[in-house]
């Protein structure tokens, strides 16, 4: 099963994306800010990450180096 971490501060968008991707057989985790995404990524080690670049607080761009340090093969 493919694993995807969705990082977006729009909770409605995340819920819709979660439902849609789950129906297609993906294992999904959600995070609504960079700090929570970092914690989830460490535990979940997703194959793919969908990152919102413009979020309240830290930008999704700040998350990319951390994600790649966890697994350099992660597709972002």
N, C-alpha and C positions, 0 to 999 in steps of 0.2 A: 504494500500500500504506500503510495506517495504521501509525503508529509509536507504541509505548507503552514508557515507562520504568516498571519495577516496582521500588519501593524498599521493601524489607522485610528485617528481620534474620533471619527464619525461612527458611533456605535450602531446606528441603523444600517449603514453600508456594510459594516463588518458582519452583522447578523444575516443580511441577505446573501453576502458572499459565502459565509459559512454554510448556510443551508444549501446553496447551489452546488458548491464544491463537494460537500459531504454526500449529497445524492449521487455524485459521480464517482464516489469511492475514495476520495482523498481524506486523509487524517488531518484535521485542522486545529490549530491553536490560534487564539486571538490575543492581541495586546493593543492597548489604546495610548501608550506613550513609550518613549525610548527606554526609560528605566525598566518598566515591566517587560518590554520586549527582550531586553538583555537577559533578564532572569529566565524567561520562558525559553529563549534560544539555548541557554546553557543546559537546561534539563531536557528539552525536546529534541535538539539537534535536527532541525528541519532540513529537508532536501532543497526546498524552495522557500523564498521569503518575498512577500509582496509588501513594499514599504511606501507609505505616504510620505512624501518629502516635505510637505508643509503642514506641520502639526502645531498645536499650541505647545509652547515649551520648546524642547530641543527638536531640531530638524531630524528627519529620518536619515539624512546623509551622515549624521554623526554615528548612526548605528552600523553602517556598512563595514568599517574596519573591524569592529568587534565580531560581527557575524563571520567575516572571513577568517578571523583568528581562531574561532571555534571550529570551523570546517571550511577550508579553502575551496572545497568543491560545491559549496552552497550556491545555488542560482538565485540571484537577486534581481 
